[in-house]
Amino acid sequence: MIRRTIKASIVALALAGATFANADEKVTATAVYYAPLSMSPAQARQEAITRAQLDAIRTRFGSSLTETNFTFMQESSDGSRDDFYAIGESDVKGEWVETLGDTVWNITPGAHETIYEVTLRGRIREIPTGRADIDSRILFNGTDRDRDRLRNFTFHVGDYMYVYFTSPVDGYLAAYLGDDDEAMTMQCLLPYDGMADGAFPIEAGKEYILFSRDDATPEARPFTRRIKMNARKDVDINQIYIIFSPNKFTKAADVQDRSRTVTDRRTGEQLSLLPRQATFAAFQKWLARNRRHDPQMQVIKTVVSVRH
């Protein structure tokens, strides 16, 4: 029998001078994970990190109803990127806002398993009461919110992705896709290229089918483009971020990639085939800063694979 145990300890430090509810707290989370030899090092590391984070949050804030967060890790030439992807079940009342500093590893190979000891620091906070009960669904090759919902988190090259979204309150929305490349580029899917606003405005109670021109509002239709999935390798792992807040925010600074263009037959304009992009480091810094200052901001992360 393969042992899979976890040990976690946290040190919680309230932010100096913070007297408001749901203040961020600094924690140190440690975990020991016994990984079977059949598990890849990247998977084992992400499992250890995810469990450490969740145990630290659960120890501080307790548990509630189950919500699912997906996270994977990616290996690169300069080492693994610990906080890019993740997979795990979360039933905790808090959330991991950001990772601080370096993640420290002690890895011990064994005859039947490998022991992964991890220590990482970060900011956590209790999920505030009264958050909007939003509904966000990734759709697969169609725009029916129930029939076309992505169920196995797998696309194939050439498939189209749409997103269904609705909120009971007015707010602002952004969407990013973490590209499975060496630099882990963050592609800004929403707001659409060419839109002047830094976030996509959402009306309370309205149902949106994003990336569908037929379902777009008259104002958004000229900017709406379908998302066609592609892969560099046999299987690419991408992470989709859906970011919503009732408070206005502005997307991360990004640039246009002109390496692949197409000519608009109507205007003759050269249009980029790729969305505007931000670096992974810049995006994470932007996201952490916004989450620190806005407890009402919700981030839904979903990992999808794209296969040839």
N, C-alpha and C positions, 0 to 999 in steps of 0.2 A: 504494500500500500504506500502510495506517495504521500508524504506529509506536506500539507500546505498550511502553514501557521503564519500568524501576523502578530507583531508586537508594535505598539505605537505609544508614543509619549508626546505631550505637548507642553509648551510653556506659553501662556497667554499673557500678553502685556497690553493693557489698555492704552490707547493713544493719549499722550500727555494733554491734559486740559480738555479732553473730549467729554461732554456731558450730554450730548444728544443721543437718541435711541439709534440702535443698529450701527454703532461706530465700528470701524474696522479694528481688528486686534491682530497683533503680530504673534505668530505661532512657529514653533519648531516641531516638525513631524518626523518621526522615525519609523521604519518598518523593516521587518525581516521576512523575506518571502522565499520559500523552498520551491524552486521551479523544476519540473521534470525535464529531462534532457531533450525531449521532443519539442520543447518550446523554444522559439528563437530568442536570442538575447534581447532584441528590441521589445518583443512581447512581454518577456519577463520583467524588464525594467519598467515598462508602462504599468504592468500589474502592481508592482511594488509601490510605484509613485501614487497611483490611483488609490490604493488601499490606505497608504499613509495619509493622504489628504482627507479621505472620507472618515477615517478613524479619528483624526484630529478634530474635524468639524463635529462629528457625532459625540465625541467626548466633551466638547465644550457646549454644544447646543442641544444635543439629544436627537431623536429620530421623529419622523413624521410619515406622511404618505410617500410612496415610492415614486420617484421620477427617474428617468433614464438619461444619462449623459454618455456620449460616446467619445472615446479618446483613443488614439493610436500614437505610436512613436515612429519616427523615421530615422534610419541610419544614414549618415552622410560621411564624406571623406574626412571631415574634421570632428567626427564623433556624433553621438546620438543627440537629438534635440528632444529634451525631456518633456517639454510642455506644449508640443505641437498637436499631437494626437492623443486620445485617451479612450478607453472603453471601460465601462463599469456601471453597476447599479448603485444609485444614490438614494438613500431613504433618510437623509439628514435634513435638519432645519436650517442649516447654514450653507454658505457657498465659499469656495476658494476664489478670492478676488484677484490675486497675482502672486507669482513666485518671486522671491527676493534672493539675489545672489546666486551662487552656484549650487548645483545639486551634488552631494557627496556620496560616492559609492564605495562599498567594500564587497567584492564579489569573490566567492570561494567555490571553486569547482569541486565536485564530488563524484563518486563512482556511479551513483544513481540519480543525483539531482545537483543543481547548482544553487548556492545560497546567495541571495541578493539582499544586502543591507543598504538602506538608503536613508539619508538625512537631507531634508530641505526646509527652508524657511519661506514663509509667505504671510499674506494678509488674508484673514477670513472675516466673515460677518454673518450675523443671524439674518435670515431672509425676512424682510419687513412684512408686517401684516398689511393688508389692503392693496397688495400688488394686483395689477390688472390680470384677469384670467384670459390670456390671449390663446388663440388657436392657430398654430402654424404647422403646415404639412407639406412635405416634399412630394411632388407629383411626378409620375413616370410616364412620359410619352402621351399625356393627355391632360385635360383640365377639369375632369370630374373629381371633386374633392374626396369622394369615397371610393369610387371604382378604380381610380388611377393612382391611389396613394402608394408610395414606394414602401414595400414591405420587407424586402430582404437586403436593403441598403446596397443594391448592386445595379449599376448601369452597364451597358455595353457601348462601345464606340459607335457614335451616330445617333444614340438616343437623345431625346430632348428632356430637359428638366424644367418644371414649373413649380411655383410655390403658392400654396393657398394660405391666406392670412386674414384674420379678423381680430378686432379688439373691442372691448366694451367702452373704451375711452379714446378720446382723440390722442394722437401722439405722433411719433416719428420713427421711421424704420430704415435700417441699412442691412445689406446682405453682402457677405464676402465668401469667396471660395479660396481655400488654401491649396495652391497648386502643388502637385507631387513632383517638384523639381529640386535640384541641388540647393537652390537658394530659398526654397519654400515660399515662393511669391504669393502674396495675398491679392487676389483679383477682386476689385469692387464691382459687384453685380448690380447693386442698388445703393444710392440713386443711379438711374440710368446715365450713361455717357451723354453729355450735352445738357443735362438739367442744371439749372443755376443753383438750386438749393443743395445744401450739404447733407440733407437727409430727406427721405421720402415721406411726405405728409400722409397721415392715416386718419380717416374719419371714423368716429365711434359707430359701431354696429354695421359698418360696410364690409362686404366680402370682396377680397381682392384675389385675382389670379395673376400673379406676377410673371413677367416674361411672355405673356400672351397678348399680342396686339389686338386680337378680336375682343378680348375682355378688358382692355385698357380704357381708362377715361380719355375723353377727347384731348385733354391737356397733355397726358402722358403718351398717347399713341405715337406721335412722331419720334419719340425717343426709345420706344419699346423694341427690344430685340430678343429673339429666342436664344436659349442657352443650349448649345449642342455639345455633348460630352465627348471628350477625346482622351487618349492615353499615350504616354511615351513608351511605356513598357507593356509587357503582357497584362499586368495588373497594376493600376495606379490607385493609390489611396489618397482621397481628397477629403478635406473637412469643410463643411458649410457652416458659417456663422449667420444666424438670424438675430439681429440686435434691435430691441424696441425700448422706447422710453416715452412716457407722457411729457417729458421735458425735452425741449429742443436741444439737439446736439449737432455737431458737424463731423462729417466723415474724416477718416485719416487722410493726411496729405498723400497724394498719389501722382503718378505720371502716366502718360499715354505710351503704350508700346507700339511702335510703327514698323516692327519687323515683319508683320503680315498684314497686308492691306487688300482691299477690293475697291473697284471703282463703282460709285453710285451711278446706275444707268440713267437716272432722272436728272441729276445735277452735275455729274462728272467729277464729283468730289472723291478724293481718296479716303476711304474709311478703314479704320483699324478693325481687324477681325478679333482682336483681344481686348478685354475690358481694361480700364485703367488699373494700375498696379501700385501696391505699396510693399516695402520690404517687410519681412516677418518681424524683425526687431522693432521697426517703427510702428507697425500695426499693434503689436502687443503693448508697447509703451502707451500708445493712444488709448487702447481699450482699458488698460489698468487705470489710467488717469481718469477716464470717464466713469468707470465703475466706482472708484473711490469717492468721487464727488456726487454721484447720483445713485442712491440705494434703490431707486425705482427702476433702474435700467435692468432689463432681462437679456440674457445671452443664451440662445439655444444653439448648441453645437451638435452637428450630426456628421458622422463619418460615413462616407460612401466609397465603394470600390468601383473602378471603371475598367472593364475587361475587353480585350480584343475578341 
